[in-house]
Amino acid sequence: MRIDVVFAGLGGQGLMTMGQILATAAMKEGRLASYLPSYSPEVRGGWANCTVVISDRSIGSPTVGQPSTLVALESTALRKHAPTVAAGGLILVNASLATEPVGRDDVRVLSIPAAEMAAELGDERAANSIMLGAYVAATGAVKLASLAAAIREQLQTRPHLIDLNLTALDRGVARVDSEAPEVA
């Protein structure tokens, strides 16, 4: 089995952390994973994306021409990367920051108001964990327990953020599992 995803948005939105957490979760399950970050030179606010590939066999290249899934955290990322998603793929959109239509009828689209949901938790920075939970709920890429363990590991130097991000993860899962997000 091979799974690939591109997380895209702006620097400072936690995209690289999302990719690292997902790759770590896959490795905790005994699978191979590659993580390929790409970003502009700005520290915050410039474009950023990362690609994660998970496989049971060797991964020949960490690059993906037509990803099966895109997680877009804002409008620019959605416009840039949505056309690259393979037909039949999945696009998860942070509907709080990307309100325009995806413009594709050959992919499944899930709109998650992640920034609004994170604000309800008291910290808009948790939007990335909400989107990561939604991604895993929609794809089954890794087990939630592995993802939670990876979050604990990734944030061990910032323990005050662990509970917030685990709660945000659960909110993203619940949004996909119980509310049937808008499909465009």
C-alpha positions as CSV (number, residue, x, y, z in Angstrom):
1,M,0.0,0.0,0.0
2,R,1.2,3.5,-0.9
3,I,-0.3,6.7,0.5
4,D,0.7,10.2,-0.4
5,V,-0.4,13.7,0.7
6,V,0.6,17.3,0.2
7,F,0.0,19.7,3.0
8,A,0.1,23.3,1.7
9,G,-0.4,26.8,3.0
10,L,1.7,29.6,4.4
11,G,4.7,29.5,6.7
12,G,3.7,29.6,10.3
13,Q,0.5,27.5,9.9
14,G,2.2,24.3,11.2
15,L,2.4,22.5,7.8
16,M,5.9,21.1,8.5
17,T,4.8,19.9,11.9
18,M,1.8,18.1,10.3
19,G,4.0,16.3,7.9
20,Q,6.5,15.3,10.6
21,I,3.7,14.0,12.8
22,L,2.1,12.0,10.1
23,A,5.4,10.4,9.0
24,T,6.3,9.6,12.6
25,A,2.9,8.0,13.1
26,A,3.4,5.8,10.0
27,M,6.9,4.7,11.3
28,K,5.4,3.8,14.7
29,E,3.2,1.4,12.7
30,G,6.2,-0.2,11.1
31,R,5.7,1.4,7.7
32,L,8.2,3.4,5.7
33,A,7.6,7.1,5.3
34,S,9.3,10.0,3.5
35,Y,8.8,13.7,4.4
36,L,9.8,16.4,1.9
37,P,9.4,20.0,3.0
38,S,9.4,22.9,0.6
39,Y,9.1,26.6,1.5
40,S,10.0,30.1,0.5
41,P,12.7,32.1,2.3
42,E,10.3,34.0,4.5
43,V,10.1,32.8,8.1
44,R,6.4,33.4,8.3
45,G,3.8,34.2,5.7
46,G,5.6,32.8,2.6
47,W,4.4,29.8,0.7
48,A,5.0,26.4,2.3
49,N,4.2,22.8,1.6
50,C,5.4,19.3,2.4
51,T,4.8,16.0,0.9
52,V,4.5,12.8,2.9
53,V,4.6,9.3,1.3
54,I,3.7,6.3,3.4
55,S,4.4,2.8,2.1
56,D,4.8,-0.8,3.0
57,R,7.6,-1.1,0.5
58,S,10.6,1.0,-0.4
59,I,9.9,4.6,-1.4
60,G,11.7,5.4,-4.6
61,S,11.2,9.1,-4.5
62,P,9.8,11.5,-2.0
63,T,8.4,13.7,-4.8
64,V,4.8,13.2,-6.0
65,G,3.6,14.6,-9.3
66,Q,-0.1,14.0,-8.8
67,P,-0.9,13.5,-5.1
68,S,-3.9,11.5,-4.1
69,T,-4.7,14.0,-1.4
70,L,-4.2,17.7,-0.8
71,V,-4.7,19.4,2.6
72,A,-5.0,23.2,1.8
73,L,-4.8,25.5,4.7
74,E,-5.5,28.7,2.7
75,S,-6.6,30.1,-0.7
76,T,-3.2,30.5,-2.4
77,A,-2.3,26.9,-1.6
78,L,-5.7,25.7,-2.8
79,R,-5.4,27.5,-6.2
80,K,-1.8,26.3,-6.7
81,H,-2.1,22.7,-5.7
82,A,-5.7,21.7,-6.4
83,P,-5.1,21.2,-10.1
84,T,-2.3,18.7,-9.3
85,V,-4.5,16.2,-7.3
86,A,-5.1,13.0,-9.2
87,A,-8.6,12.4,-10.5
88,G,-10.6,10.4,-7.9
89,G,-8.4,12.0,-5.1
90,L,-9.3,14.0,-2.1
91,I,-8.9,17.7,-1.2
92,L,-9.4,18.9,2.3
93,V,-9.9,22.6,2.6
94,N,-9.6,24.9,5.6
95,A,-12.9,26.6,4.8
96,S,-12.1,29.4,7.3
97,L,-9.3,30.7,5.0
98,A,-10.2,29.3,1.6
99,T,-13.8,30.1,0.6
100,E,-13.6,29.9,-3.1
101,P,-14.8,26.7,-4.9
102,V,-12.2,24.1,-5.7
103,G,-13.4,24.0,-9.4
104,R,-13.0,20.3,-9.8
105,D,-15.8,17.7,-10.1
106,D,-13.4,14.7,-10.4
107,V,-12.2,14.8,-6.8
108,R,-13.9,14.5,-3.4
109,V,-13.8,17.8,-1.4
110,L,-14.2,18.2,2.3
111,S,-14.5,21.7,3.7
112,I,-13.5,22.0,7.3
113,P,-13.7,25.4,9.1
114,A,-10.5,24.6,11.0
115,A,-9.5,28.1,12.0
116,E,-12.9,28.8,13.5
117,M,-12.9,25.4,15.2
118,A,-9.4,26.1,16.6
119,A,-10.5,29.6,17.8
120,E,-13.3,27.8,19.8
121,L,-10.6,25.8,21.5
122,G,-8.8,29.1,22.4
123,D,-5.9,28.9,19.9
124,E,-6.2,29.4,16.2
125,R,-2.7,27.7,15.8
126,A,-4.4,24.4,16.5
127,A,-6.1,24.5,13.0
128,N,-3.3,22.3,11.7
129,S,-4.1,19.5,14.2
130,I,-7.8,19.8,13.3
131,M,-7.0,19.4,9.6
132,L,-4.6,16.5,10.4
133,G,-7.4,14.7,12.3
134,A,-9.8,15.3,9.4
135,Y,-7.2,13.9,7.0
136,V,-6.7,10.7,9.0
137,A,-10.5,10.3,9.5
138,A,-11.1,10.7,5.8
139,T,-8.3,8.5,4.6
140,G,-7.4,6.0,7.4
141,A,-3.7,6.7,6.5
142,V,-2.6,5.9,10.1
143,K,-4.3,4.8,13.3
144,L,-5.4,7.6,15.6
145,A,-3.4,6.1,18.5
146,S,-0.2,6.3,16.4
147,L,-1.0,9.9,15.5
148,A,-1.6,10.9,19.1
149,A,1.7,9.2,20.1
150,A,3.5,11.1,17.4
151,I,1.9,14.4,18.6
152,R,3.1,13.7,22.1
153,E,6.6,13.0,20.8
154,Q,6.8,16.0,18.5
155,L,5.6,18.4,21.2
156,Q,7.5,16.9,24.2
157,T,9.6,20.1,24.4
158,R,6.3,22.1,24.6
159,P,4.2,20.0,26.9
160,H,1.7,22.8,27.4
161,L,0.6,22.3,23.7
162,I,0.0,18.6,23.8
163,D,-3.5,18.5,25.3
164,L,-4.7,21.3,23.0
165,N,-3.4,19.5,19.9
166,L,-4.9,16.2,20.9
167,T,-8.2,17.9,21.5
168,A,-7.9,19.6,18.1
169,L,-7.1,16.3,16.5
170,D,-10.2,14.7,18.0
171,R,-12.3,17.7,16.7
172,G,-11.1,17.1,13.2
173,V,-11.9,13.4,13.4
174,A,-15.3,14.1,14.8
175,R,-16.0,16.7,12.0
176,V,-15.5,14.1,9.3
177,D,-17.0,11.2,11.2
178,S,-20.2,12.7,12.5
179,E,-21.1,15.9,10.6
180,A,-20.6,14.9,7.0
181,P,-18.8,18.1,5.9
182,E,-19.9,20.0,2.8
183,V,-18.9,18.1,-0.3
184,A,-18.3,20.5,-3.2
